[in-house]
Amino acid sequence: MVNVFKATARKLPEGLQIETQARDFKILLDEPEDLGGTNKGMNPVEAILCALGACQTIVAFAFAEQHGIELEDFRVELEGDLDTDGFLGLSDVRPGFSEIRFNMHIKSNSPEDEVLKFVDFIEKTCPVGDTLENGVKLVRSDVIIEK
């Protein structure tokens, strides 16, 4: 079954602050001051890292019992390499992440080999990880010019 998820993003008056919304939830995104923002929120690429870590954590806790894993705690540390010269138009490098690395911290009394199999399951099942790893077709459906 295919679900359609929806979100909106709009610029707020101050700096580069962007209010994003999905369902009844809002997130304020911004840029650090050295990139022209007001530093009132994480920037979009930091939000991607957070989304990946959150997705992996949700998969871990949603499926641990089903996989026979005693999961006491789980957290993910993430970092990504991004050359801001691409975003700033200063060179012809890719504007997005060239690599994302993560460390999973798992507190469990389950056998190590079972935990490692479960980690493979987490990576295979996480929708955000799949989207980043395999890409997604971006379709600009329309441009509405308002005057």
Buried (B, 14 or more C-beta within 10 A) or exposed (E): EEEEEEEEEEEBEEBBBBBBEEEEEEBEBBBEEEEEBBBBBBBEBBBBBBBBBBBBBBBBEEBBEEBEBEBEEBEBEBEBEBBEEBBEEEEEEEEEBEEBEBEBEBEBEBEEEBBEBBBEBBBEBBEBBBBBEEEEEEEEEEEEEEE
